[in-house]
Amino acid sequence: MKILAINPGSTSTKVALFEDETALFEWTLRHTAEELSCYASILDQFEFRKEIILHALREAAVELSSLDAVIGRGGVVRPIRSGVYGVNAALLHDLRHSSMGAHASNLGGLIADEIAREAGARAFIADPVVVDELQPVARVTGLPQIERHSIFHALNQKAVARQYAKEQGRKYEEMNLIVAHLGGGISVGAHRRGEVVDVNNALNGDGPFSPERAGSLPAQQLADLCFSGEYTADRIRKMICGEGGVVALLGTNDMRETIRHMEAGDGRARLVMDAMCYNVAKWIGAMAVALCGAVDAILLTGGIAHNESICRAIEAQVSFLAPVVVIPGENELEALALNALQAMRGEVETKEYT
């Protein structure tokens, strides 16, 4: 079976064509902050991102009619259990209206659906960013009006955790792991025997700051900023997600460029990167508490994990908790394709989003 996997991220659109478990083609279509700045919202990027995917397929002489399934990274919809979901009207509605927040992953199911319709194929999502397995105490905040939500890199965190467990000759459901996904957004999850019982909301202002996210902020100073009269609500939202973090501090969301400046002796770049690593390490420590200190391993993954100096900086601060294992990259395309293949073969249930 030929399966097209689509993973829209905050700074790139990653696409791969699989025949069963084998990758035939893989593309990473990168987008600079300047390139995306002309779009008022993430949803406005739909046609732009779809067309560059179709262009890549045409360049590789891939006929749409040859596709059996198209699977996109799940978006910010209502909280659901992990698994494979067929794209239906209810899911498309929630992806378009971003009822739980705007994120590039919302485009995954939308683009998958449109390409699948043109190809006469089936459309799926799997393990969306809103997979929710939080333990009750992790939801409670000090204000009754605010509850913590589970929004994180569920697909990659789950895939990496299962991969590591398999390499250790154990089951994912038998292990306690901390997984830190380091990408355009950063999420740090506490995996307790197959469930992510605590994780920062990597989209809406919680956890470490990242290339594009402001992360947790002092509440009173943020409130003062909101009511200063200098910013609209929409501008504040963009400062929290999309235009915060490294891009706000250094003017770029390109970690390769930032690291080059840092290694060339740029003191400001060094401070910002050190601070980002420090914040990641603090959240890893918090997740160790969520697991009561019983941690089998700490896994560093995501695109930024390709950089050895960043991984070493984090490891130096957290290795006393558990062994640190680096599994760089996102592995999400492979995970998406495998989920779609298993659903097409009837090996796993195709769930219905309602």
N, C-alpha and C positions, 0 to 999 in steps of 0.2 A: 504493500500500500504506500502511496505517496502522500506525505503529510507536510504541509507548510506551517511552520511555527513562527509566530510573530511576538516580539517582546519590545514594546515601546517603553523606553525609560526617559528620565528627565533630560538626558544629554545625548541620547542615541536611540536609534531604532534597530534592533537586532533581528535578523531574519535567517531562517535555515530551511532547506528542503531535505526531507528525509525519505528514504525508501526503506520501510520497516524501521529497524534500529540504526541504519547506516545513513550518515549525513552525506548528501550529494553536493550541496552548495551551502555556504554560510557567508552572510554579509553583516558587517557592522557599519551602519550608516550614521555617522556622527553629525550632531547639530551644535553649533556654537550658540552662546547666549545672544550674540548679535543677530544670528539667523532666525532665532525664534522670537526675538523682541517685537517683530512686526505683527505678531498674533496677539489679540487681546486676551484670549483664553486658550486653555489646552484643547478644548473641543474645536476651536477654530483651526487647529493644526491638522485636522482629519484628512482633508484632501491632499495637503502637502505630503504627509507621511504615507498615505496610501499610494500616491503616484510614484514616490521614489521606490516603494516596494515593487510595484508593477514594472517600473523601468528596470530594476535589477533582474526581475524574472525574464523580461524580454531580452536583455543583454545576454543572459545565460541560455536563451532559446528554450525556455520552459513554457509549455502550453498550459493554460489554466485548466483546460479540459482533462489534463492528466492527473489532476489532484483528486484524492479521495476524501481528504479532510483538511480543514484549516483550523488551527487552534491559536488563540491569543492569550496573552497574560491577563489574568482577571483584574478587574478594576475595583474602584472604591464604591461598592454597592452596600447593601445591608449586611450585617454580620451573618456568616454562614459557616457550616462545617467544611472541613477540607474534603477534596474530591474533585471529580470531573463533572462539569455541567454543560448541557447542550445550550446553545445560544437561542433564546426565545424572546418573545415580545416584552415580557416583564423585565428581563435582564437588559435588553436594549434600552428600554425606557429609563431604567435607573442609571445606566452608563451615560446616557445623554444628559440627564438632568443632574448628575453628580450629587445625589441627595446626601451622601456622607462626606463630600469633599472632592476637589478637583485633583486629578493626578494623571500623568501620562499613560499609566496602565489602563485607564478608562478607554483609551483608544484601541486596545488590543482586541476586545470582543467586537467592537464596532467595525474595525477593519476586517477582522476574520469573517464576520457575517457577510459583508459586502463582497469580498473576494470569493467566498464560498458560494454565494448566490450566482455570481458570474460563472463559476466553475462547475456548478451542479454538484457541489460537495457538501459534506456536513461541517458544521461550525461548532467549536467548543471553547470553553475556558477551563482552567484547572488551578486549584489552590490560589485563589485570588488574594490580594493584599489584606482583605478583611477577614481572613480565617480567624475565628475567635474561639480560643480554648482557655481564656483567662480564668484563674481561680478568683472566687468572689472578692477576697481582700484586695486584689490588685486593681479592682474597679473603683474603689471608694476614694474620694478626695475630701478635702476639708470644706467643700461647699456642696450643699445638696443639689444645686443647679448644675453641677458639673460631674460627669462620670468619665473615667478613663476608658478609652476604646482601643481595641486591638487592630492596628493598621501597620503592617510591616511586610518585609520581603519574604512572605510565607513560602512561595514556590521554591526559591533558592535555599532558604534556611532548611526546609524540610528535605530537599534533595541532597544537600550536603551532609546533613545529619544522618540520613539513611546510608549514604555512601560511606561515611566514616565508620558507622556501626558495622556495615558489611565487611569492610576491610579488617575490622577487629574480630571478625567471626562471632559477632553478637547481633542481637536484634535492637533496632532503634527504640522499641517499646520497653527495653530493659535498661536503658542508659539514662544518665543525667548529663546534659551537655549545655554549654553556653555557646551560642552562635552569633558572631558579629558580622553582619553584612556591611561592607564598606563600599559605597557607591555614591551616586548623586545625592541619595539620602542614606542615612546610616540607621540600622536597626540592630538592637542587641536583645536576643531572646533567651529565656530560661526554658530549656526543653526537659521536662520531667517525665520520663517513661512514656515518650511518644506524644506528649501534649505540651504546647507552649503556654505555660501557666503564667508567665509575665513577660512583657516586652514593651519597649517604649513605642509611643505613637510616632512613627517616623515621618509622618506627613504634616501633622498639625501643631508643631511646636512643642515637642517633648524629646528628651534624650540629647545625645551629643550634637553639636552643630556639624554640618557637613558641607560639601561643595556648594549646595544650593538651599540648605535649610538652616534657619537660625537656631534650632534646638530649644532647649529649656532656657527661659529668660526670667530675670527677677520680676515678679508679678507687679509690684508697685511701680517700677520704672516703665514697664510696658503699658500699664494703665495710664500713667502720666503722658506717655508718647501718644496713645490713642486719643486723649482728650486735649492735646496741645493745640488743636486747630490747624496744624500744619499738614495733616495727612487724612485722606479719605479712608473708609473702612476697607475698600478694595486695595488701596496702596499698602495698608498694614498687612493684609493677608499675603500680598506678594512679597513683602519684606520677611514674613515668617517662612513662606514656602515658595521657592522659585528664585528669589532675588536676595536671600539671606545667606548666612554662612560665609564660606570662602569667597564667593562671588561679590558679596557686599564688602568684605574686608580687603580683598586684593584686586577686585575688578575682573576676575576670570573664574569660570567653573571648570577649567581644564587643569586637572591635577598633574598631568605631564609637564605642562608649562610651569606650574607652581613649583614642582619639585626641581625642575631645571634651575629656576631662580634661586631656590633654597640652596642647592648644591653649588651654585656659583657664588655664594656668599651673601645673598640678600637677607639681611637680618630680619626684616618685617615678615618675609615669607617663612623664615625659620620659626619665628614666634607663633605665627598662625598655625603652621603644621604641627608644631609641638603641642599647642593648645588643643587642637583637634584630637591628637593621639591621647592626650591626657584625659580629655572628656570621654573618649571611648573606653579607656581603662577604668575610669570611675564607674561607668555604667556596667561594665563587666563585673566589677566588684559588687554592685547592687544586685545583679542577677545571681551571683554566688550566694548572697544572703537569701534570695528567693528559693534557692535550692538547699538551704540550711548547710551550706559548705560542702555538700556531697556532690562534687563535680568530677566527672570522669575525664573531661577534656574541654578545652576552649578552642573553638574553630574560628579562624579568621578567613573570610571569603569576600567575594565581590571584586569588582574591577580594580579598586585601589590596593587590594591585597597582592597584586603583582609587584608592588614596590617593596623591596626588602627593607629599606630603612624605616618605613612607616610600621611595618610588621614588627621589626626589632624593637622599635620604641614602645609599642603597645606591650609586647611580650616582656620587656624588662620590668614593667610595672605590675603584671598580673601572673607571671609564671609561678609565683608562690602559691597560687590557688589551685592550679592543675596544669598538666601538660598543655602547651599551646601548639596547635597544628594549623598550618597555613594551607588552604585549598583555594587558590586564587581563581578568579573568574566567576561567572554567574551560574553556569551550568543549567540555566533556565530553559534554553532552547531544547536541550536533550530531555529535560524533565517534561516539558510541554509535549514534545513529540511522543515520548513513551506513554504519557497519560492518554493522548489521543489514540495511539495504536491499541492500547489495552481496551479502551472504550469501543473502538471499532470491532475488535475481536470478541467483545463480550466478556472479557476477563475481569473488568471492573464495572460497577454500576454507573450508568450515566444518570446523574441526578438532575432533577428539574428545579429550576429557580422559580420561586413563587413569591 
